[in-house]
Amino acid sequence: MKFGYVFLLIFFASFVQACAPGHHLAFEQFQSPHSGTVLSVQGYVIKSNSDTAALQQNWMNLAEKMSRKPGFISCHLSPGIGESTLWLAHSKWENLEALRNAFADPIILKLEEKLPNKFEHLFSLGEKGAFDRKRQ
């Protein structure tokens, strides 16, 4: 249990201090010339467990709209365990352009405003299927 708190503290401290040298916040990463699959990761901290239903419903509404956008692959929302009020969400996109285009939609932006404040980071997944090829 103690390890979980230490990990969470380090995780949040890294985001508060803009992570580390070379780290770019998601809005800066949107300008990257990156090609290949992209994973967008968001963390939401709800004020209390009573806010869970609202987070889940608002995120599901957003996910439903995102899933209709070109280049969308998948998304998932995961709660912390125990008494944690941290929720992590991720969405996977064919490329950065698809992600940028999806979040240029005013409807998507309006739905996103209903979610709690978040931290966000984009990760490269490389070429589509590259991970599967490495495992073979």
C-alpha positions as CSV (number, residue, x, y, z in Angstrom):
1,M,0.0,0.0,0.0
2,K,2.8,2.4,0.9
3,F,4.4,1.8,-2.6
4,G,1.2,2.9,-4.2
5,Y,1.1,6.2,-2.4
6,V,4.8,6.9,-3.2
7,F,4.2,6.1,-6.9
8,L,1.1,8.3,-7.0
9,L,3.0,11.2,-5.4
10,I,5.9,10.9,-7.8
11,F,3.5,10.6,-10.7
12,F,1.6,13.8,-9.8
13,A,4.8,15.7,-8.9
14,S,6.2,15.0,-12.3
15,F,3.1,16.5,-14.0
16,V,3.0,19.5,-11.7
17,Q,6.6,20.3,-12.6
18,A,6.0,19.7,-16.3
19,C,7.6,16.2,-15.9
20,A,11.2,16.4,-16.9
21,P,13.4,18.2,-19.3
22,G,12.2,17.3,-22.8
23,H,8.7,16.6,-21.7
24,H,6.0,18.4,-23.6
25,L,2.5,18.9,-22.5
26,A,-0.2,17.4,-24.8
27,F,-1.2,20.8,-26.3
28,E,2.4,21.3,-27.3
29,Q,2.7,17.7,-28.6
30,F,-0.3,18.3,-30.9
31,Q,2.2,20.4,-33.0
32,S,4.6,17.6,-33.5
33,P,5.3,16.2,-37.0
34,H,5.0,12.7,-35.5
35,S,3.7,9.9,-37.7
36,G,2.4,6.6,-36.5
37,T,-0.1,5.5,-33.9
38,V,-0.8,7.7,-30.9
39,L,-2.0,7.0,-27.4
40,S,-3.5,9.9,-25.6
41,V,-3.6,9.4,-21.8
42,Q,-5.6,11.6,-19.4
43,G,-5.8,11.5,-15.6
44,Y,-8.9,12.8,-13.8
45,V,-9.1,13.4,-10.1
46,I,-12.6,13.6,-8.8
47,K,-13.4,15.4,-5.6
48,S,-15.2,12.5,-4.0
49,N,-16.5,9.1,-4.9
50,S,-20.0,10.6,-5.2
51,D,-18.7,12.3,-8.4
52,T,-18.0,8.9,-10.0
53,A,-21.3,8.5,-11.9
54,A,-21.0,12.0,-13.4
55,L,-17.4,11.3,-14.6
56,Q,-18.4,8.0,-16.1
57,Q,-21.4,9.4,-17.9
58,N,-19.7,12.4,-19.3
59,W,-16.7,10.4,-20.4
60,M,-19.0,7.8,-22.1
61,N,-20.7,10.6,-24.0
62,L,-17.3,11.9,-25.1
63,A,-16.1,8.4,-26.0
64,E,-19.2,7.8,-28.1
65,K,-18.6,10.9,-30.2
66,M,-14.8,10.2,-30.5
67,S,-15.5,6.7,-31.7
68,R,-17.2,8.1,-34.8
69,K,-14.2,10.2,-35.8
70,P,-11.9,9.0,-38.6
71,G,-8.7,7.4,-37.3
72,F,-10.2,6.4,-33.9
73,I,-9.1,2.9,-32.8
74,S,-10.2,2.5,-29.1
75,C,-10.6,4.1,-25.7
76,H,-10.9,3.0,-22.1
77,L,-11.6,4.6,-18.7
78,S,-10.1,2.9,-15.6
79,P,-10.7,3.8,-11.9
80,G,-8.1,3.7,-9.2
81,I,-8.4,1.0,-6.6
82,G,-9.5,1.3,-3.0
83,E,-10.3,4.8,-1.9
84,S,-8.4,6.4,-4.9
85,T,-10.2,9.3,-6.6
86,L,-7.8,9.1,-9.6
87,W,-9.2,7.8,-12.9
88,L,-7.1,7.2,-16.0
89,A,-8.4,7.3,-19.5
90,H,-6.7,6.6,-22.8
91,S,-7.7,6.8,-26.4
92,K,-5.8,5.2,-29.3
93,W,-5.6,6.9,-32.7
94,E,-4.2,5.9,-36.1
95,N,-2.1,9.0,-36.2
96,L,-1.7,12.5,-34.6
97,E,-3.6,14.2,-37.4
98,A,-6.7,12.1,-36.7
99,L,-6.5,13.0,-33.0
100,R,-6.0,16.7,-33.8
101,N,-8.9,16.7,-36.2
102,A,-11.2,15.0,-33.6
103,F,-10.4,17.6,-31.0
104,A,-10.9,20.5,-33.4
105,D,-14.6,19.5,-33.4
106,P,-16.6,22.0,-31.2
107,I,-18.9,19.1,-30.1
108,I,-16.0,17.1,-28.8
109,L,-14.6,20.2,-27.0
110,K,-18.0,21.0,-25.4
111,L,-18.2,17.4,-24.1
112,E,-14.7,17.5,-22.8
113,E,-15.5,20.7,-20.8
114,K,-17.8,18.6,-18.6
115,L,-15.0,16.4,-17.4
116,P,-12.9,17.3,-14.3
117,N,-9.6,19.1,-14.7
118,K,-7.0,16.7,-16.1
119,F,-3.4,16.1,-16.9
120,E,-2.7,14.7,-20.3
121,H,0.2,13.3,-22.3
122,L,0.6,11.7,-25.8
123,F,2.7,8.6,-26.4
124,S,3.9,7.1,-29.7
125,L,2.9,3.5,-30.3
126,G,5.1,3.4,-33.5
127,E,3.8,1.8,-36.6
128,K,0.5,0.1,-36.6
129,G,1.0,-3.5,-35.5
130,A,4.7,-3.0,-34.7
131,F,4.2,-4.3,-31.1
132,D,2.6,-7.5,-32.4
133,R,5.4,-8.1,-34.9
134,K,8.0,-7.8,-32.1
135,R,6.2,-10.4,-30.1
136,Q,6.4,-13.0,-32.8
